[in-house]
């Protein structure tokens, strides 16, 4: 029997929040910007006629073609001749070209429908993984990458998922003589999620393990695993010990292939049925859930046993388990009550987190039907009414603050989706831990420490919280997910930017940047101390810190196809130029 998954809550550190935040103040201070003409155009692959799904559009549209080495902060891009070019950030002190070629991808396949963009992943201090988008994976020995002009050398090449079957690299890690790579492609195959909904296209992650050492050049394929899900992938990373996979997606994934440890058939544990197949209905409000279970007319209260813990529910009738499983979110078990009348068992569960909408009652259970609360339906209709209105509202003030905590708008509403963050164990192919992302909209990923899994930035109320995942503790079964930073009111700000393409921040989290598809860059800096006396004009309260907002307009109408943030610079890539914004 599969082990029950552990539900994890994202509870922000109150010390990293500020309820008195006054918002961002627009600064007219110019941001020095330098541009460098590219020696050749970046390689660019657009979706073919058969790559028309939302999953394809998101994968191609948000592909960042500017790559940063987390160990050295070197910046790279790949040109249309498949040459990897490194940008010399010290160009101000040299007279040579700012771009130097470090390697040329050898498998220059002719582009054809079904291919993807080239992608790069930095697996260690001296190993880089490159996918050509046409089916070939290259393991490259880079040596010490702090020497920007050092040429790279190929160590191993293969077609891990089939001949000329394209994919992109999501993440890689070299650990104990084994190179682990996560590869993503979109497959046209119908898959049914736990909610019963079917998807024509699915996201497929191939977890490939390659054995070898650079000193011996004895590389070879060891293990091939595959996971499939019907949703888009927002985040994917290997656990530091490479024994599990961290994935954030709008639908759960599951293992389908493992060459080392065959995946068992997905069989539901059979429960003892009471009379006919149990069918239940449930209705949720902001603070509670009402569960109705039909029972036989001769069932008495003494025949029923309802057991509720903060994260689980079990219903027994005459010693038969009729409903059992893990709850989607926590409930206050002390406030649970139930009644029996007219052949119906009614149970009322009180939510711990008020206002959070549950996409399902019992995790993975398809026996129930949700009944929508009429008040909730009316609230949604009211909130979306402006989308059908022919009246355009205009502001009456000439100047308005970038953020006012007292006047929230439609973009403040939480996304009501079924997104989840999962830890999937490679040994037993189960979901060991699950975080519900309902109310925690994914914003972006950022590498805070070289060699560690990327951090995940999600919305919490109006703020944006950065969470760092780490190795699961084998003794306590605790999966550490730590709140390490906050961009105050940035969840509100980001939701209002309808033309955004990339959202980034540096490893020190000193600022966040939103990049539109072209021209406009919005900078939001962390609050800094004010040198002189400053008071709030409305309240008279002394203001000790100010958070600055800056707008940068590029001298180019070309689409931005790459973006990367460092502590002192923001880099932007277009088809013609590389822009460097100086943020010291």
Buried (B, 14 or more C-beta within 10 A) or exposed (E): EEEBBBBBEBEBEEEBBBEEBBBBBEBEEEBEBBBBEBEBEBBBBEBEEEBEBEBBEBBBEEBBBBBBBBBBBBBBBBBEEBBBBBBBBEBEEEEEEBBBBBBBBEBEBEBEEBBBBBBBBBBBBBBBBBBBBBBBBBBBBBEEBEEBEBEBEBBBBBBBBEEBBBBBBBBBBBBEEBBBBBBBBBEEEEBEBBBEEEBEBBBBBBBBBBBBEBEEEEBEBBBBBBBBBBBBBBBBBBBBEBBBBBBBBBBBBBBBBBEEEEBEEEEEEEBEEBEEEBEBBBBBBEEBBBBBBBBEEEBEEEBBEBEBEEBBBBBBBBEBBBBBBBBBBBBBBEEBEBEBEEEEBBBBBBBBBEEBBBBBBBBBBEBBEBEEBEEBEEEEEEEEEEEEEEEEEEEEEEEEBBBEBEEEEEBBEBBEBBBBBBBBBBEEBBBBBBBBBBBBBBBBBBBBEBBBBBBBBBBBBBBBBBBBBBBBEEEEEEBEBEBBBBBBBBBBBBBBBEEBBBBBBBBEBBBBBBBBEBBBBBBBBBBEEEEEEEEEEEEEEEBEEBBBBBEBEBEBEEBBBBBBBBEBBBBBBBBEBBBBBEBE
